[in-house]
Amino acid sequence: MAASKPVEAAVVAAAAPGSGSGVGGGGGTAGPGTGGLPRWQLALAVGAPLLLGAGAVYLWSRQRRRREAGGRGDAGGLKRNSERKTPEGRASPALGSGHPEGSGAHLEMNSLDRAQAAKNKGNKYFKAGKYEQAIQCYTEAISLCPTEKNVDLSTFYQNRAAAFEQLQKWKEVAQDCTKAVELNPKYVKALFRRAKAHEKLDNKKECLEDVTAVCILEGFQNQQSMLLADKVLKLLGKEKAKEKYKNREPLMPSPQFIKSYFSSFTDDIISQPMLKGEKSDEDKDKEGEALEVKENSGYLKAKQYMEEENYDKIISECSKEIEAQGKYMAEALLLRATFYLLIGNANAAKPDLDKVISLKEANVKLRANALIKRGSMYMQQQQPLLSTQDFNMAADIDPQNADVYHHRGQLKILLDQVEEAVTDFDECIRLRPESALAQAQKCFALALTDQQQFGKADEMYDKCIDLEPDNATTYVHKGLLQLQWKQDLDRGLELISKAIEIDNKCDFAYETMGTIEVQRGNMEKAIDMFNKAINLAKSEMEMAHLYSLCDAAHAQTEVAKKYGLKPPTL
């Protein structure tokens, strides 16, 4: 799929070279092919299988989790824990609450016993739905409990918070849970209940910190906690991206990215070099010099600018051709739409793509290419049905077009339709036997069930690098493959660093590096990488996705400071 960030985010090396940080952007929500789990976890821990990060680490983690789970139920062995609505008799985890010995022990036991009796009475009221009476009993238990009985006292506060929750008194819930956590810092129920209260109070940052602590304490085994984390991360990401994106200047990708992007299409008329008939006679003999077009055509002028790598002028020249309704109007519409996608303006690209697709008299290659690009755009916008329809229509109108099968194969991987993906890659290879990329992606698809295919995929990526040594995205894909296949962190980082060296606008490389640094516990560096990727994001959706990763890293940093909690690192 041309320049598809979601593909990269969910699949190791599944996108085309040059389809790195994607045209149209990425997504920060649960998506197809990820088992319904949030991928934000990649910014929190290794081995935790849902949807937001660099794909190879995701798949690597998922496969490790499957091996370790040994057939446990639910996606990735996740527990569907109870709603944590009921009060309890003891706090968990226990910190030790034995009765003290000595002359005052008898009096203390009496006070504690009276507190426990008040709590038990409150539990009966709670179960009967009499929450005001339950609150009075829990308040009595709190007043009776000896102050040094931290665990018991924290339980009483947590139980009162549970009753306040039933009355939707969110401020009181948060206050009582805070008391409980102060007394018992790793009290999961209190942390999660406070997280939900913060959500209701629209305290997203505080909610995220609490639920992050819960996820780490539970070892990423409770789907309810992870879904709340995913929800708040998406909300935070969308808010921040909306504010930043509306003031953002359109950013043209690097020349390396643009050339690699166009090289991922072999049946794309607009990316082909200018024909002799399109050049003036004088310029046919001037190799290496700027070309002058033979006629006054905005489209041909735009093609000339493409050859000169003067990409900033292409949209305006295409607009001249379209306004004049010149003979290259369909080509100009497609070229303009492509550059709108490249600078992250999908809203402007779609009408142009729609027009090309509807032009029945247009060259079938143009219409098929427009369908591929619109289908990729739909997938990036998380509209898989529309995406599938466009790819299928492209295959119907141009069945000998290798690009259709190449990019549809990537879509199928993302949708977890691996057998269909392999079929599409086979058809692409039949039509284009020299395509090392299609062969690499086929091997990767097969490796999802047969890891012996990783070696073949690695060889094919080496071949891709030999053919296009300046393609930064291929280095990222190969680096991710090293993590997936050999768990070779040093080699993976070396290849991703090489990608950044080749193209310092490769946001896919920055995002991937950031995710790996989180896995290594290097939060400061990870946040720096995510921020660099944010500044290069080509769509609001992609930016929201990156903000979510960055916020997850920030939350982990704060949790480590407050509670000393860190997930396992690479």
N, C-alpha and C positions, 0 to 999 in steps of 0.2 A: 504494500500500500504506500503510495508515494508520500514520503515525509510524514509518516504517521506516528506521532508520539505515543498514543495508546498501545500500538503494536509493540513499540520498544518497551513500554512500561510493563507489558504483560508477557512478553516473549523474548527469550534470549536471541539476539541477532536476527530477529524476524523481519525487520524492515529493510528496505532496499538501501544500498550504499547511497548516501546522500539523502536518505529519508530520515535522518537523524532528527533532531529536535524539530518537531514536526510542523509542517505547514498546517495551520488550523488549530494547532495546540493539542493539549492533552486533557485528561479528565481526572478529577479527584474523588471519584465515587466508586462504589462497588461496580464491577463490570463483568461482562461475559468472560468465561475462561478462568475465573479466579475462585470458583467454588463459593461465591457469595461472601467472602471474607474481606475485611478492609485491608488494603495494601499499605495504609499509613504505618502499619506495624513495622515495616521495614526500617523506619526511622527510629524504632525502639529496640528491637532485639533480633538476634539470629535464631532460626529454628521456629519462629512463630509464623504460621502460615499466613487480608482483604485488600484494597486496591489503591495504591498511590505511589509506588516507587520504581526503582530500577529493576528491570525484569529478571535478569539472570539471578540476582541475589534472591528474588522472590521465588523463582522456580527451584533454585538450589535449596533454599530453606524448606520449601514445600515438600520436595522429595525426601530430604532428610527427616522431616517430621513424619512423613508417611512410613519410612523405614522404622523410625523409633516407635511410632504409635502401634505398630503390629496389629492393624486391623480394628482399632477402636472405632466406635460409631461417631457419626456427625462429621462435618467437614473438618479435616485436619485434626480430628480428635478433640474438638472443642466441646466443653460441657455447656449444656443449657441449664444453668443454675436457676434456682428459684428467684422470685422477684425481690427477695430480701425484705418483704413487707412486715413479717411477723416480728414481735419482740423476742427476746431470748433470755435465757437464765444465766449464761456466762458470757464473758467477752472472748473474742477469738482474734488473733492468737493469744493464749494465756501467757502472762508474764510472771506467774507465780503469786499465789494469794493465800498461802498458809497462815493460820492464825498465829499471832505472836505469843511467845511464852513469857511468863513472868507474872508479877503481882497484879497487873492490870488486865490480864488476858480475859478473865471472866466477864468483866464489864464490857470489853470490846466485843466479845462474842455476842453478848446480849444485844448491843447496839446494831451489830451487823445482822444478827438474826431478825431483829425487828425491821431493819431495812429490807431484807430479803422477803419478809412476809408482806410488806407493803408493795414491793415489786411484783410478787406473785398475785396479789389481789389486783394490781394494775393490769397484769397479763390477762386475767379473766375478763375484766372490763373491755380490754382491747379486742379480745376474740369475740365478744358479744357486740362489738361495734359501738361501744359507749366510750368514745375517745376522750371526752372532757373529764369523765371520772377517772379514766386510766391516767391521764396527765396529772391529776391531783395525787394519785397513789405514787406515781414515779417521782413527783416532786417531794413527797414525804420520804420516800426511800433515799433520795439524794440528801435530804436534811439530816436523816438518821445515820447515814453511812459514815464510819470513821474516815477522816480525810486521807489517811495513809493507805487505805484500801483502794489503790488506783484502778485495778482491774474491775472490781465490783462497781465502783463509782462510775467508771466509764460505761459499763453496761446500762446502768440506770439512765444516764444521759442519752445513750443511744436509743433506749426503749422510748424515752419521752419524745425524742426526735421522730421516731416511727409514728407515734400518735399525732404529733403536730403535722406530719406528712399527710396523714389521712384527712386532716382538716385543711390541707393546702396552705398552711402557715409556713411559707418557705423561709422567711427570715429567721423564725424560731428554730426551724429544722437545722439551718446552717449553724446557728449559735450553739445549739446543743451538741451537734456533731463535732464542732470545733473543740468543745470541752472534752468530749470523749476521746478525740485524737490527741489532745494535749496530755491526757492521762495514759493513753495507750497508742503510741504513734503509728503502729502498724495494724490498726484495727480496721479490717477490710470493710465490714458493714458500715461503720461510721463514715469512712472515706467515700464509699460509693453513694451513701445516702446524701452526704454533703455535696458530692458532684452533681447529683440530680437536682438538689435545691439550687445550686449555683446556675444550673441550666435554666431553671424556671425564673430565676432572678436576672437572667441574661448576663451573668458574670462568666463569659466564655473562657477567659484565660484561667480563672480559678477552677472552673469545671474541668478543663483539660488537665491541669496539674493533678487534681485529685484522681481522675479516672486513669491517668497514666500510672500513678502509684498503685492503683488497684490492679491494673493489668500486669504490672511487674510482679506484685505480690502473689497474684494468682497464676503466674507462669503462662499468661496468655491462653488460659484454658476456659475462660468464661465468655461466651459469645455476647451476652448482654452488655458486659463492660466494654468490650471492643467495639460494639456497634455504637455505643454512646460516644466513645472516643472518636470514631470515624465521623459521626454526625457533627460533633462540635468542631472538629478539624476542618470539615468541609465548609461549615458556616464561617469560621474565621478566615479561611482561605478566600472564599467568595467576597467577603466584605473588604478585605485588604486589596484583592485584585481589582475589584470594581473601582475603588478609589484611585489606585495607581494607574490602571489601564486607561481611564478616561483622559488623563493628562499626559499619556505616553505619545511620543513621536514615533511614527512608523519607522521600523528599523529594517534596512535591507540586509539579508544574510551576507556572509562572506562570499567572495567569488568562488572559493573552493566548494562551499556548500551548494551554490547554485549550479555549478558545472556538474557536480556529483548527482544532484537531484535530476537534472535533465538526462544524465547518462543512464539513469535507471529506466528510461523509456527508449525502446528501439523503434517503435512504430508511431512515434510522435512527430508529425510533420513540422510543427513549429520549432522543434529543437534541432532540425537538420541544418547543415551549413547552407549558405545561399547558393543557389544554382547559377550556372554561368549566364543564363539568360536574364538573371536579375541584376547583373553587374554591367557597368558601362564597358564598351570595347577597350577604352583606354586603361581601365583598371584591371582587365584580365591579365595584363602582363606585368602588373606591379605587385608581385608577391611581397607580403609583409607590410604593405602600406595600407592606409585606411581606404576603404572602398566607398565609391560614390554609386548610389543606386541609379538605375537606368531611367526610372520614371519617378514622378512626384507622388510617392506612396508613403503614407505614414507607417504602414506595416513593414515595408521593405527597409525604411529608415530604422525602424525598431530592430529588425533583424541585423542590420549593420551594427547598431549599438551593442547587440548581444555578442557579436564576434569581437568587438572592441572591449568587451566587459564593462561597458558604460551603462550599467543596469538601471541607474536612477532615471534615465530618460525614456525608458521603454513604455511605461504606462501612458505618458502624455502623447507619444507618437502613435500608439495604438488607438488612442482616443480620437486623434485626427482622422485616421482611416475609417473609424466607425461613424464619426459625424459626417464624413463625406460620402458614406455608403459606397466605399470603393470596392473594387473587385476582390480584395483580400479581407473583406469585412469579417467573415467567419474565422479566418486565421487570427485576425486582430483581436476579436472577442476572446478567443481561447488563450492567446498570449497574455492579454491584459488580465484575464481571470487568474492565470497561473501566477503572475507577479503580485496580484492582490493577495493570493494565498501565501506567497512567499513572505510578504511583509505582515501577514497576520490579519488581513482584512477580509474575512470570510463573507461578511454581509455584502461587500461590494462584488466579491467574486461570483456569488451564486447567480445573480441575474444574467451575467455574461455566460456562465456555463449553461443555464437554462435555455438561453437563446440559441447557442450552438447546437444543443441536443435537439431542439425543435426544428432546426433547419434541415428539412428532409433532402433538399438539393445539395447540402454540403457534403464534402468528402467524408466517407464513412470512417476513415481513420481519425478525422477531427472529432466527429461525434462520439466515437468510442473512447477517445482520450478524455473528452469532457466528462463522459460518464464515469470513467475511472477516478478522475479528480473530484467529481462531486460525491461519488461513493466514499472516497477516502475522507472527505470533509464531513459527511454524515456520520461516519464511524467515530471520528474525533469528537463529534457533538453527541456521541452516545445514542445514535439512532441506527442500530444494527439492521433493522428491517428495511429501512430506506436504502441503506448502504448495499445490502444484499441485492435488492431490486435493481439498483444501478449497475452493479457488476454483472448480474445475469443478463440485463438488457444489452450491455456491451458485448458479452459473449454471443448473444443472439444475432446482433447486427454485423459483427466482425469476428467470426469464429476462428480465423487464422491469425488473430492478433495475439502474439505471445505476452504482451504487457497485461492483457486482461487476466490471464491465468496466473501470472506472476503475482499481481497485486491481490487478486481474489484469494490466492493461496494463503497470503499473509492474513487476510480477513478471517479465513477459516481457522487458522491457528488461534487467533484471538477469541474466536467463538467456541474453542475446544472441539472443533470438528476436524480432528487430525487426519483421519482417513481421506476426507474430501480435500483437505489441504494438499496431501501427498499426490492425489490424482491431478490437481491443478498444476502442481510443480512439474509433474511428469509431462503434462501437455505443453507447458512452457518450454521444457527441455527438448521435447520433440520438435517444436517449432524453432527453437533457438538453441541448438546443441552446445554452442560455445559459452553459454551462460553459466559461469562459475557461481554466481550469486544464487540462481535458482537451485543449483545442485547443493549448495551449502544449506539453503533453507529447507530443502527436502530432507537432507541428512538430519538437520536439527529437529524437524517434525517427527521423524522416525525415532530420534533419540529420546523423545518423551516417553517412549515405551521400551526402547532398546538402546542402552547407553553406549554400546559399541559403535553407534553411528556418530558419536561426538568426534572421534578421530578423523573420520571422513569430512565432517563439517569443518573441522579446524584446517585441514588441508585445503579445502575450497576457499576458506577465508584468506589463507596465504596467497592463493592464486588471485583472488580479488585485489589484494594489496599489491601484488606484482603488476596487475593491470592498471590499477589506480593508486599509486603510492601516496597521493595527496588527499585521499578520501579519509577524513578524520573519523567519520562514523563507523567505517569498517574496523578501524583499530579499537573503537569502543566495543563493538560487537565481539571481536575476537577476545578482548580482555574479559568481557562477561563470560564468554565460553570457557575461559581458563578457570573461572570461579565455579561455574556449573559442573565442569567435567573433572578437573583435577584439584579443585579447591586451592588453587595456587594464587594466593592473595598478592604476593609480590609481583608476579608476572602480570596479573590483571591490572594492578595499579600502574605498572610500567607502560602497558599498552594504552591505557586511558590517558596517562600523562603525555604520551606521544601524540594522541589525538588533539589535546589542548595546545601542544607545541605547533602542530600543523595548522590548526584553526582555533584562534582564541575567541571565536564567536560560537563555538560548538556547545550550545547549552545542554545537549544530551550528555556530553562528557562531564560537564560541571555537576549536573544532577546525579549522574552515576557515581562520580567521585564522592559527592556529598553523602550519598546513601551508604557507600562503603565505609567512609570515615565514621559515620554513626555506628556502624556495626563494630568498628574498632574502638569505639569509645572516645573518639577525638571530636567532641561536640563543637568546639570553637572553629576548627577547620571545616567541619561539615556545614555549619551555618554560613561560613564565608562562601563555600562552594554553591550552596543553595541560593544565596543572594546574588551571586554572579549569574546564575541561571535565570533567576527572576528578571534581572535587567535585560536579558536577551530573549525572553519569552515572546512568542509570536501571536499569542491569542490570550484573551482574558481567562479562558478555561485552563489553558496551560499554566498561566501565572497563578491561578487559584490552587492548582495542584502543587506547584512548587512552594507556595506559601504554606500549604498544609504540611509538607515535609519539613520545612524550616520551623514551623510552630511545634511540631512533634519533637524536634531536636531541642528547642528551647525548653519545652515542658520537661523533657528528661533531665536537662541540666538543673532545673529548679527542684525536681524531685530528689535528685542526688544530693543537692545542698540541704534540703529540709529533712530528709528521712534516711539518707545514706543508701538509697535504693538504686541499683544499676542492674540492667539485664545482662546476661552473659555476652561477652564480646568475641570477635573473631580471634 
